[in-house]
Amino acid sequence: MIGPDLPPPDVPLSVDAWASRWPTGAEKMELWDGVIVCYGEFDERDVEIAQRTYPGRRIVLTDDGMIEIHPAGA
């Protein structure tokens, strides 16, 4: 598990949560053929955040911890 969980909505963010959770924890973001690629060390908690941010899109956590945000579909 990388970094702390996000705090509840009524609690301020810590520097550790801000620096490790998606999207503020992304080291770099690029757009490749319509796919957003977020570089960093993310986990399933970040995938859940991205799914809420981009409903209907397919969120992929790569083997090396990056997040890809694809159009809907297979």
C-alpha positions as CSV (number, residue, x, y, z in Angstrom):
1,M,0.0,0.0,0.0
2,I,1.4,3.4,-1.0
3,G,0.7,6.4,1.1
4,P,-2.1,7.1,3.6
5,D,-5.8,7.0,2.9
6,L,-7.6,10.2,2.1
7,P,-9.0,11.8,5.3
8,P,-12.8,12.3,5.8
9,P,-14.2,15.3,3.8
10,D,-14.3,17.5,7.0
11,V,-10.6,16.9,7.8
12,P,-7.9,18.9,6.1
13,L,-5.5,16.9,3.8
14,S,-2.1,16.1,5.2
15,V,1.0,16.6,3.0
16,D,1.5,12.8,2.8
17,A,-2.0,12.3,1.5
18,W,-1.7,15.2,-0.9
19,A,1.6,13.9,-2.3
20,S,0.6,10.3,-2.7
21,R,-3.1,10.1,-3.7
22,W,-4.4,10.6,-7.3
23,P,-4.5,13.1,-8.9
24,T,-2.3,15.4,-6.8
25,G,0.2,12.6,-6.3
26,A,0.8,12.3,-10.1
27,E,4.4,12.9,-11.0
28,K,3.3,13.7,-14.6
29,M,0.1,13.4,-16.7
30,E,0.0,13.0,-20.5
31,L,-2.7,12.5,-23.2
32,W,-1.9,9.5,-25.5
33,D,-4.4,9.0,-28.3
34,G,-7.3,10.1,-26.1
35,V,-6.1,8.2,-23.0
36,I,-5.0,10.1,-19.9
37,V,-1.9,8.5,-18.5
38,C,-1.0,9.4,-14.9
39,Y,2.5,8.6,-13.8
40,G,3.1,7.8,-10.1
41,E,2.8,4.9,-7.6
42,F,-0.9,4.4,-7.3
43,D,-3.1,1.6,-6.0
44,E,-6.7,0.5,-6.0
45,R,-7.7,3.4,-3.7
46,D,-6.6,5.8,-6.5
47,V,-8.6,3.8,-9.1
48,E,-11.7,4.3,-7.0
49,I,-11.1,8.0,-6.9
50,A,-10.5,8.2,-10.6
51,Q,-13.7,6.2,-11.2
52,R,-15.7,8.7,-9.3
53,T,-14.0,11.6,-11.2
54,Y,-14.5,10.0,-14.6
55,P,-17.8,8.0,-14.4
56,G,-18.3,5.6,-17.3
57,R,-14.7,5.6,-18.4
58,R,-12.5,2.6,-18.0
59,I,-9.7,3.1,-15.4
60,V,-6.7,0.9,-15.6
61,L,-4.0,0.4,-12.9
62,T,-0.9,-0.7,-14.8
63,D,1.6,-3.2,-13.3
64,D,4.0,-0.4,-12.6
65,G,1.4,1.7,-10.7
66,M,0.4,4.2,-13.3
67,I,-3.3,5.0,-13.9
68,E,-4.7,5.1,-17.4
69,I,-8.1,6.6,-18.1
70,H,-9.7,5.1,-21.2
71,P,-12.9,5.7,-23.0
72,A,-15.7,3.3,-22.1
73,G,-15.6,-0.1,-23.6
74,A,-13.5,-3.3,-23.5
